[in-house]
Amino acid sequence: MGEARTLEEQNIKAWNDHDSSGWVGNFSPDAELAAPGVSGSGTDIVRLFYSIWQDAFPDNQVRVSAIFEDGDTAILQADFVGVVGHPCLR
């Protein structure tokens, strides 16, 4: 198991634990992010991406199907599961 897979597993754990500092902390200050509705570079954009998804789906979890690794690249195949809105509003 290589470094890319280990980092991906740390990201998944931090995400599922709703650990913002841990998840954002895994990204370099010059990280680039491109996702629906959000794109840019730096930890501020990573933090924004995190908060958009965590705020919209506060009980969300990433359920891993597979992690593929090739050198310093890891690819995550997973399902994102969550209920819209805050639990108190249901």
N, CA, C and O atoms as CSV, one atom per row, in Angstrom:
chain,resi,resn,atom,element,x,y,z
A,1,MET,N,N,0.852,-1.174,0.000
A,1,MET,CA,C,0.000,0.000,0.000
A,1,MET,C,C,0.891,1.228,0.000
A,1,MET,O,O,1.815,1.345,0.806
A,2,GLY,N,N,0.599,2.148,-0.922
A,2,GLY,CA,C,1.437,3.321,-1.062
A,2,GLY,C,C,0.903,4.554,-0.357
A,2,GLY,O,O,-0.139,4.535,0.297
A,3,GLU,N,N,1.663,5.623,-0.519
A,3,GLU,CA,C,1.346,6.887,0.143
A,3,GLU,C,C,0.034,7.496,-0.360
A,3,GLU,O,O,-0.718,8.067,0.430
A,4,ALA,N,N,-0.251,7.384,-1.656
A,4,ALA,CA,C,-1.481,7.955,-2.211
A,4,ALA,C,C,-2.714,7.287,-1.615
A,4,ALA,O,O,-3.679,7.961,-1.257
A,5,ARG,N,N,-2.681,5.973,-1.512
A,5,ARG,CA,C,-3.811,5.242,-0.928
A,5,ARG,C,C,-3.969,5.590,0.544
A,5,ARG,O,O,-5.088,5.778,1.021
A,6,THR,N,N,-2.860,5.677,1.265
A,6,THR,CA,C,-2.908,6.023,2.686
A,6,THR,C,C,-3.538,7.395,2.883
A,6,THR,O,O,-4.369,7.572,3.774
A,7,LEU,N,N,-3.153,8.360,2.066
A,7,LEU,CA,C,-3.717,9.703,2.157
A,7,LEU,C,C,-5.215,9.676,1.843
A,7,LEU,O,O,-6.002,10.335,2.521
A,8,GLU,N,N,-5.603,8.925,0.830
A,8,GLU,CA,C,-7.025,8.808,0.477
A,8,GLU,C,C,-7.816,8.215,1.640
A,8,GLU,O,O,-8.905,8.692,1.957
A,9,GLU,N,N,-7.280,7.192,2.267
A,9,GLU,CA,C,-7.954,6.582,3.415
A,9,GLU,C,C,-8.063,7.557,4.587
A,9,GLU,O,O,-9.073,7.562,5.291
A,10,GLN,N,N,-7.042,8.376,4.803
A,10,GLN,CA,C,-7.106,9.405,5.849
A,10,GLN,C,C,-8.192,10.423,5.528
A,10,GLN,O,O,-8.937,10.840,6.415
A,11,ASN,N,N,-8.283,10.825,4.263
A,11,ASN,CA,C,-9.323,11.770,3.852
A,11,ASN,C,C,-10.716,11.204,4.084
A,11,ASN,O,O,-11.598,11.904,4.582
A,12,ILE,N,N,-10.916,9.951,3.729
A,12,ILE,CA,C,-12.221,9.310,3.911
A,12,ILE,C,C,-12.581,9.255,5.395
A,12,ILE,O,O,-13.713,9.553,5.775
A,13,LYS,N,N,-11.626,8.876,6.222
A,13,LYS,CA,C,-11.888,8.805,7.665
A,13,LYS,C,C,-12.231,10.179,8.223
A,13,LYS,O,O,-13.191,10.316,8.981
A,14,ALA,N,N,-11.455,11.202,7.855
A,14,ALA,CA,C,-11.726,12.558,8.344
A,14,ALA,C,C,-13.101,13.026,7.862
A,14,ALA,O,O,-13.850,13.635,8.627
A,15,TRP,N,N,-13.437,12.746,6.599
A,15,TRP,CA,C,-14.745,13.151,6.068
A,15,TRP,C,C,-15.867,12.473,6.852
A,15,TRP,O,O,-16.796,13.134,7.315
A,16,ASN,N,N,-15.775,11.150,6.997
A,16,ASN,CA,C,-16.833,10.404,7.679
A,16,ASN,C,C,-16.923,10.722,9.168
A,16,ASN,O,O,-17.983,10.565,9.775
A,17,ASP,N,N,-15.826,11.163,9.751
A,17,ASP,CA,C,-15.826,11.592,11.160
A,17,ASP,C,C,-16.266,13.053,11.304
A,17,ASP,O,O,-16.355,13.574,12.415
A,18,HIS,N,N,-16.540,13.706,10.170
A,18,HIS,CA,C,-16.921,15.132,10.139
A,18,HIS,C,C,-15.853,15.986,10.819
A,18,HIS,O,O,-16.147,16.894,11.596
A,19,ASP,N,N,-14.608,15.658,10.497
A,19,ASP,CA,C,-13.417,16.332,11.038
A,19,ASP,C,C,-12.890,17.319,9.999
A,19,ASP,O,O,-12.031,16.980,9.184
A,20,SER,N,N,-13.409,18.531,10.039
A,20,SER,CA,C,-13.042,19.557,9.064
A,20,SER,C,C,-11.544,19.822,9.057
A,20,SER,O,O,-10.923,19.847,7.995
A,21,SER,N,N,-10.967,20.016,10.223
A,21,SER,CA,C,-9.530,20.307,10.304
A,21,SER,C,C,-8.697,19.174,9.730
A,21,SER,O,O,-7.727,19.411,9.009
A,22,GLY,N,N,-9.075,17.947,10.047
A,22,GLY,CA,C,-8.351,16.788,9.534
A,22,GLY,C,C,-8.465,16.665,8.032
A,22,GLY,O,O,-7.480,16.375,7.354
A,23,TRP,N,N,-9.674,16.886,7.498
A,23,TRP,CA,C,-9.879,16.746,6.055
A,23,TRP,C,C,-9.170,17.857,5.298
A,23,TRP,O,O,-8.420,17.588,4.359
A,24,VAL,N,N,-9.397,19.091,5.695
A,24,VAL,CA,C,-8.763,20.224,5.016
A,24,VAL,C,C,-7.244,20.168,5.193
A,24,VAL,O,O,-6.501,20.530,4.280
A,25,GLY,N,N,-6.783,19.719,6.355
A,25,GLY,CA,C,-5.356,19.641,6.640
A,25,GLY,C,C,-4.594,18.665,5.767
A,25,GLY,O,O,-3.367,18.732,5.690
A,26,ASN,N,N,-5.301,17.756,5.104
A,26,ASN,CA,C,-4.646,16.805,4.207
A,26,ASN,C,C,-4.320,17.409,2.849
A,26,ASN,O,O,-3.670,16.761,2.028
A,27,PHE,N,N,-4.759,18.642,2.594
A,27,PHE,CA,C,-4.517,19.294,1.311
A,27,PHE,C,C,-3.380,20.294,1.438
A,27,PHE,O,O,-3.233,20.958,2.464
A,28,SER,N,N,-2.586,20.394,0.395
A,28,SER,CA,C,-1.491,21.367,0.389
A,28,SER,C,C,-2.074,22.765,0.182
A,28,SER,O,O,-3.181,22.901,-0.338
A,29,PRO,N,N,-1.341,23.802,0.582
A,29,PRO,CA,C,-1.834,25.169,0.424
A,29,PRO,C,C,-2.112,25.560,-1.030
A,29,PRO,O,O,-2.870,26.497,-1.281
A,30,ASP,N,N,-1.510,24.855,-1.984
A,30,ASP,CA,C,-1.749,25.172,-3.391
A,30,ASP,C,C,-2.615,24.120,-4.089
A,30,ASP,O,O,-2.590,23.998,-5.313
A,31,ALA,N,N,-3.380,23.362,-3.297
A,31,ALA,CA,C,-4.251,22.336,-3.865
A,31,ALA,C,C,-5.246,22.956,-4.836
A,31,ALA,O,O,-5.742,24.061,-4.616
A,32,GLU,N,N,-5.529,22.234,-5.912
A,32,GLU,CA,C,-6.533,22.678,-6.877
A,32,GLU,C,C,-7.737,21.765,-6.773
A,32,GLU,O,O,-7.604,20.544,-6.688
A,33,LEU,N,N,-8.908,22.370,-6.781
A,33,LEU,CA,C,-10.145,21.616,-6.645
A,33,LEU,C,C,-11.091,22.030,-7.764
A,33,LEU,O,O,-11.293,23.218,-8.011
A,34,ALA,N,N,-11.665,21.043,-8.433
A,34,ALA,CA,C,-12.673,21.290,-9.460
A,34,ALA,C,C,-13.815,20.320,-9.219
A,34,ALA,O,O,-13.655,19.108,-9.363
A,35,ALA,N,N,-14.961,20.859,-8.853
A,35,ALA,CA,C,-16.135,20.051,-8.565
A,35,ALA,C,C,-17.358,20.859,-8.989
A,35,ALA,O,O,-17.269,22.077,-9.147
A,36,PRO,N,N,-18.499,20.194,-9.174
A,36,PRO,CA,C,-19.696,20.943,-9.555
A,36,PRO,C,C,-19.966,22.090,-8.564
A,36,PRO,O,O,-20.123,21.863,-7.364
A,37,GLY,N,N,-20.014,23.296,-9.078
A,37,GLY,CA,C,-20.323,24.462,-8.261
A,37,GLY,C,C,-19.154,25.098,-7.543
A,37,GLY,O,O,-19.298,26.185,-6.983
A,38,VAL,N,N,-17.990,24.446,-7.543
A,38,VAL,CA,C,-16.824,24.976,-6.831
A,38,VAL,C,C,-15.567,24.647,-7.623
A,38,VAL,O,O,-15.354,23.499,-8.013
A,39,SER,N,N,-14.739,25.652,-7.857
A,39,SER,CA,C,-13.435,25.380,-8.436
A,39,SER,C,C,-12.491,26.499,-8.028
A,39,SER,O,O,-12.895,27.650,-7.863
A,40,GLY,N,N,-11.250,26.142,-7.873
A,40,GLY,CA,C,-10.242,27.112,-7.486
A,40,GLY,C,C,-9.065,26.411,-6.847
A,40,GLY,O,O,-8.917,25.193,-6.947
A,41,SER,N,N,-8.228,27.197,-6.188
A,41,SER,CA,C,-7.054,26.615,-5.554
A,41,SER,C,C,-6.868,27.183,-4.157
A,41,SER,O,O,-7.354,28.265,-3.825
A,42,GLY,N,N,-6.150,26.416,-3.356
A,42,GLY,CA,C,-5.854,26.824,-1.990
A,42,GLY,C,C,-6.778,26.180,-0.977
A,42,GLY,O,O,-7.827,25.636,-1.321
A,43,THR,N,N,-6.371,26.252,0.266
A,43,THR,CA,C,-7.149,25.600,1.318
A,43,THR,C,C,-8.492,26.288,1.571
A,43,THR,O,O,-9.408,25.660,2.102
A,44,ASP,N,N,-8.626,27.554,1.206
A,44,ASP,CA,C,-9.922,28.215,1.375
A,44,ASP,C,C,-10.990,27.575,0.502
A,44,ASP,O,O,-12.129,27.409,0.940
A,45,ILE,N,N,-10.635,27.211,-0.737
A,45,ILE,CA,C,-11.605,26.571,-1.617
A,45,ILE,C,C,-11.904,25.160,-1.141
A,45,ILE,O,O,-13.037,24.695,-1.267
A,46,VAL,N,N,-10.910,24.470,-0.596
A,46,VAL,CA,C,-11.116,23.133,-0.038
A,46,VAL,C,C,-12.065,23.223,1.160
A,46,VAL,O,O,-12.975,22.407,1.305
A,47,ARG,N,N,-11.846,24.210,2.003
A,47,ARG,CA,C,-12.717,24.425,3.174
A,47,ARG,C,C,-14.148,24.754,2.740
A,47,ARG,O,O,-15.104,24.281,3.355
A,48,LEU,N,N,-14.301,25.566,1.677
A,48,LEU,CA,C,-15.621,25.907,1.162
A,48,LEU,C,C,-16.335,24.665,0.641
A,48,LEU,O,O,-17.511,24.453,0.938
A,49,PHE,N,N,-15.630,23.843,-0.134
A,49,PHE,CA,C,-16.202,22.595,-0.642
A,49,PHE,C,C,-16.691,21.723,0.514
A,49,PHE,O,O,-17.807,21.204,0.486
A,50,TYR,N,N,-15.855,21.573,1.511
A,50,TYR,CA,C,-16.209,20.763,2.678
A,50,TYR,C,C,-17.483,21.299,3.331
A,50,TYR,O,O,-18.410,20.535,3.601
A,51,SER,N,N,-17.531,22.596,3.584
A,51,SER,CA,C,-18.680,23.160,4.301
A,51,SER,C,C,-19.965,23.088,3.479
A,51,SER,O,O,-21.042,22.892,4.042
A,52,ILE,N,N,-19.869,23.242,2.159
A,52,ILE,CA,C,-21.071,23.135,1.317
A,52,ILE,C,C,-21.716,21.768,1.495
A,52,ILE,O,O,-22.924,21.672,1.712
A,53,TRP,N,N,-20.918,20.718,1.406
A,53,TRP,CA,C,-21.464,19.361,1.489
A,53,TRP,C,C,-21.843,18.974,2.913
A,53,TRP,O,O,-22.859,18.314,3.125
A,54,GLN,N,N,-21.042,19.376,3.882
A,54,GLN,CA,C,-21.356,19.017,5.267
A,54,GLN,C,C,-22.583,19.777,5.769
A,54,GLN,O,O,-23.381,19.224,6.526
A,55,ASP,N,N,-22.742,21.028,5.361
A,55,ASP,CA,C,-23.914,21.808,5.780
A,55,ASP,C,C,-25.192,21.271,5.132
A,55,ASP,O,O,-26.237,21.205,5.778
A,56,ALA,N,N,-25.108,20.890,3.868
A,56,ALA,CA,C,-26.288,20.400,3.154
A,56,ALA,C,C,-26.709,19.002,3.600
A,56,ALA,O,O,-27.896,18.677,3.609
A,57,PHE,N,N,-25.731,18.183,3.967
A,57,PHE,CA,C,-25.990,16.795,4.348
A,57,PHE,C,C,-25.240,16.487,5.645
A,57,PHE,O,O,-24.213,15.809,5.608
A,58,PRO,N,N,-25.724,16.965,6.778
A,58,PRO,CA,C,-24.959,16.855,8.022
A,58,PRO,C,C,-24.715,15.421,8.504
A,58,PRO,O,O,-23.811,15.184,9.306
A,59,ASP,N,N,-25.503,14.480,8.027
A,59,ASP,CA,C,-25.300,13.087,8.453
A,59,ASP,C,C,-24.629,12.256,7.362
A,59,ASP,O,O,-24.689,11.028,7.404
A,60,ASN,N,N,-23.997,12.899,6.395
A,60,ASN,CA,C,-23.455,12.189,5.233
A,60,ASN,C,C,-22.311,11.242,5.599
A,60,ASN,O,O,-21.649,11.384,6.627
A,61,GLN,N,N,-22.117,10.283,4.720
A,61,GLN,CA,C,-21.004,9.340,4.813
A,61,GLN,C,C,-20.549,8.999,3.403
A,61,GLN,O,O,-21.351,8.978,2.469
A,62,VAL,N,N,-19.273,8.735,3.258
A,62,VAL,CA,C,-18.712,8.220,2.018
A,62,VAL,C,C,-18.539,6.719,2.224
A,62,VAL,O,O,-17.844,6.278,3.139
A,63,ARG,N,N,-19.184,5.943,1.353
A,63,ARG,CA,C,-19.087,4.481,1.430
A,63,ARG,C,C,-18.222,3.999,0.272
A,63,ARG,O,O,-18.613,4.075,-0.893
A,64,VAL,N,N,-17.062,3.510,0.614
A,64,VAL,CA,C,-16.043,3.137,-0.369
A,64,VAL,C,C,-16.392,1.826,-1.059
A,64,VAL,O,O,-16.706,0.824,-0.416
A,65,SER,N,N,-16.326,1.862,-2.386
A,65,SER,CA,C,-16.426,0.636,-3.185
A,65,SER,C,C,-15.032,0.109,-3.489
A,65,SER,O,O,-14.770,-1.089,-3.385
A,66,ALA,N,N,-14.130,1.033,-3.871
A,66,ALA,CA,C,-12.759,0.635,-4.207
A,66,ALA,C,C,-11.851,1.855,-4.190
A,66,ALA,O,O,-12.285,2.985,-4.414
A,67,ILE,N,N,-10.594,1.597,-3.924
A,67,ILE,CA,C,-9.556,2.614,-4.071
A,67,ILE,C,C,-8.506,2.019,-4.998
A,67,ILE,O,O,-7.976,0.936,-4.753
A,68,PHE,N,N,-8.218,2.754,-6.068
A,68,PHE,CA,C,-7.205,2.334,-7.023
A,68,PHE,C,C,-5.999,3.249,-6.855
A,68,PHE,O,O,-6.135,4.439,-6.570
A,69,GLU,N,N,-4.831,2.676,-7.035
A,69,GLU,CA,C,-3.604,3.461,-6.856
A,69,GLU,C,C,-2.639,3.166,-7.981
A,69,GLU,O,O,-2.453,2.019,-8.389
A,70,ASP,N,N,-2.028,4.237,-8.473
A,70,ASP,CA,C,-0.995,4.111,-9.498
A,70,ASP,C,C,0.062,5.163,-9.186
A,70,ASP,O,O,-0.128,6.342,-9.482
A,71,GLY,N,N,1.154,4.748,-8.599
A,71,GLY,CA,C,2.204,5.687,-8.223
A,71,GLY,C,C,1.714,6.677,-7.186
A,71,GLY,O,O,1.302,6.287,-6.094
A,72,ASP,N,N,1.757,7.969,-7.528
A,72,ASP,CA,C,1.338,8.990,-6.566
A,72,ASP,C,C,-0.110,9.453,-6.792
A,72,ASP,O,O,-0.509,10.523,-6.332
A,73,THR,N,N,-0.890,8.624,-7.510
A,73,THR,CA,C,-2.290,8.939,-7.785
A,73,THR,C,C,-3.196,7.882,-7.176
A,73,THR,O,O,-2.957,6.683,-7.319
A,74,ALA,N,N,-4.240,8.342,-6.494
A,74,ALA,CA,C,-5.265,7.447,-5.970
A,74,ALA,C,C,-6.601,7.857,-6.558
A,74,ALA,O,O,-6.884,9.045,-6.713
A,75,ILE,N,N,-7.416,6.875,-6.883
A,75,ILE,CA,C,-8.756,7.116,-7.417
A,75,ILE,C,C,-9.741,6.432,-6.485
A,75,ILE,O,O,-9.611,5.249,-6.171
A,76,LEU,N,N,-10.724,7.203,-6.054
A,76,LEU,CA,C,-11.744,6.701,-5.134
A,76,LEU,C,C,-13.026,6.420,-5.890
A,76,LEU,O,O,-13.531,7.279,-6.613
A,77,GLN,N,N,-13.550,5.219,-5.724
A,77,GLN,CA,C,-14.877,4.873,-6.223
A,77,GLN,C,C,-15.736,4.680,-4.991
A,77,GLN,O,O,-15.472,3.796,-4.175
A,78,ALA,N,N,-16.774,5.514,-4.851
A,78,ALA,CA,C,-17.565,5.481,-3.622
A,78,ALA,C,C,-18.954,6.040,-3.853
A,78,ALA,O,O,-19.222,6.685,-4.867
A,79,ASP,N,N,-19.824,5.785,-2.906
A,79,ASP,CA,C,-21.151,6.390,-2.874
A,79,ASP,C,C,-21.168,7.429,-1.771
A,79,ASP,O,O,-20.619,7.215,-0.690
A,80,PHE,N,N,-21.799,8.550,-2.051
A,80,PHE,CA,C,-22.012,9.599,-1.061
A,80,PHE,C,C,-23.448,9.439,-0.593
A,80,PHE,O,O,-24.378,9.519,-1.395
A,81,VAL,N,N,-23.633,9.212,0.704
A,81,VAL,CA,C,-24.954,8.946,1.253
A,81,VAL,C,C,-25.260,9.989,2.316
A,81,VAL,O,O,-24.449,10.227,3.211
A,82,GLY,N,N,-26.425,10.609,2.219
A,82,GLY,CA,C,-26.814,11.595,3.216
A,82,GLY,C,C,-28.248,12.032,3.017
A,82,GLY,O,O,-28.815,11.870,1.936
A,83,VAL,N,N,-28.825,12.580,4.054
A,83,VAL,CA,C,-30.191,13.078,4.018
A,83,VAL,C,C,-30.132,14.598,4.010
A,83,VAL,O,O,-29.388,15.198,4.785
A,84,VAL,N,N,-30.911,15.217,3.139
A,84,VAL,CA,C,-30.917,16.670,3.032
A,84,VAL,C,C,-31.468,17.293,4.308
A,84,VAL,O,O,-32.469,16.842,4.865
A,85,GLY,N,N,-30.787,18.338,4.752
A,85,GLY,CA,C,-31.282,19.110,5.871
A,85,GLY,C,C,-30.745,18.656,7.209
A,85,GLY,O,O,-30.160,17.579,7.328
A,86,HIS,N,N,-30.942,19.461,8.181
A,86,HIS,CA,C,-30.485,19.186,9.533
A,86,HIS,C,C,-31.409,18.187,10.213
A,86,HIS,O,O,-32.625,18.259,10.033
A,87,PRO,N,N,-30.855,17.243,11.002
A,87,PRO,CA,C,-31.696,16.230,11.664
A,87,PRO,C,C,-32.823,16.835,12.491
A,87,PRO,O,O,-33.881,16.217,12.615
A,88,CYS,N,N,-32.638,17.993,13.048
A,88,CYS,CA,C,-33.678,18.613,13.877
A,88,CYS,C,C,-34.866,19.082,13.051
A,88,CYS,O,O,-35.941,19.328,13.599
A,89,LEU,N,N,-34.691,19.206,11.762
A,89,LEU,CA,C,-35.757,19.709,10.903
A,89,LEU,C,C,-36.628,18.601,10.333
A,89,LEU,O,O,-37.605,18.884,9.640
A,90,ARG,N,N,-36.298,17.354,10.609
A,90,ARG,CA,C,-37.076,16.240,10.055
A,90,ARG,C,C,-38.265,15.939,10.898
A,90,ARG,O,O,-39.033,15.030,10.580
